[in-house]
Amino acid sequence: MAFSERADGPYGPASAPITGDYWAEGPSAIRIGDTWFVYFDKYQLGRYGVVTSTDMVRWKDRSDELNLPAGVRHGTAFRVEKRILDGVSVRGGGQ
């Protein structure tokens, strides 16, 4: 992670990796309440992972708590109103 006051920089120095001792790519971050969740592809392991933090300094790997459909790869986390979600039909079998 690196921080800046502006989206186009300049950025401070990068932190140590927050995702653990494996290769990760395609991160997607979302804040829920006081907690940040960063979801990512552990592509060499063929799994998806998640780390959480309330201060963006100390991160906890919660990948073992994550339950996603088989084959999930890169994605984006976002908020959606329940009334919209209730109208979405989820289909299995890779459709």
C-alpha positions, 0 to 999 in steps of 0.5 A, spaced: 500 500 500 502 507 498 498 513 500 497 520 497 493 526 498 491 526 491 489 520 486 495 522 481 500 522 486 505 523 489 505 517 493 509 515 499 513 509 500 510 502 499 508 498 505 510 491 506 505 486 502 498 486 506 496 479 502 501 474 505 507 470 503 504 468 496 502 471 489 496 475 489 493 480 484 486 483 482 485 486 488 478 489 490 477 493 496 471 495 500 469 499 507 464 496 511 463 499 517 469 501 520 473 495 517 476 495 510 476 488 506 481 487 500 479 481 496 484 478 491 486 472 487 491 467 490 492 465 482 498 460 483 494 457 489 487 457 485 483 460 490 481 467 492 483 471 499 481 476 503 484 481 508 481 486 513 483 492 517 480 497 521 487 502 521 490 500 514 496 498 518 495 491 521 492 486 516 488 480 518 488 474 513 481 471 513 481 467 507 479 461 510 473 464 512 471 466 505 466 462 501 465 463 494 463 459 488 468 455 485 472 458 479 471 465 482 477 469 479 478 477 479 472 481 481 469 487 484 466 488 491 460 494 491 454 496 495 447 494 492 440 496 495 437 490 497 431 491 493 435 491 487 439 485 489 432 481 491 430 482 483 437 478 481 436 471 479 443 467 480 444 461 476 449 456 477 453 451 473 457 456 470 452 460 466 
